[in-house]
């Protein structure tokens, strides 16, 4: 995912490990002054074992498991065109 975001450009990313044994997550900040940021966690897909990104509000990141499509969706959230 980080490589796909780097290809799209316009982000600062970091992998964060919370205290207390929670799973690490991806933190993405738009380069536009840090006004918008998003936490992206992951989940395994039942049945096929694939991995999906999950928004902070609990919905799957669009892209059906494609890092490139997920990166585009994340770009729309953290670097919106006003």
Residue pairs with C-beta under 8 A, 6 or more apart in sequence:
1 26
1 40
1 53
1 67
1 70
1 71
2 13
2 15
2 26
3 67
4 67
4 68
4 70
4 71
5 11
5 13
5 28
5 71
5 74
5 75
6 13
7 68
7 71
8 71
8 72
8 75
10 30
10 31
10 32
10 75
10 79
11 28
11 29
11 30
11 31
11 74
11 75
11 78
11 79
12 28
12 29
12 31
13 26
13 27
13 28
13 29
14 26
14 27
15 24
15 25
15 26
15 27
16 24
16 25
16 26
16 27
17 24
18 24
18 25
23 41
23 42
25 39
25 40
25 41
25 42
26 39
26 40
26 41
26 53
27 37
27 38
27 39
27 40
28 37
28 38
28 39
28 40
28 74
28 78
29 36
29 37
29 78
30 36
30 37
30 78
30 79
31 79
32 79
36 77
36 78
36 79
36 80
37 78
38 55
38 56
38 74
38 77
38 78
39 56
40 53
40 54
40 55
40 56
40 61
40 74
41 53
41 54
41 56
42 51
42 52
42 53
42 54
43 51
43 52
43 54
43 60
44 50
44 51
45 51
45 52
45 65
50 65
51 65
52 60
52 61
52 64
52 65
53 60
53 61
53 63
53 70
53 74
54 60
54 61
55 61
55 77
61 70
61 73
61 74
62 69
62 70
62 73
63 69
63 70
63 71
63 72
63 73
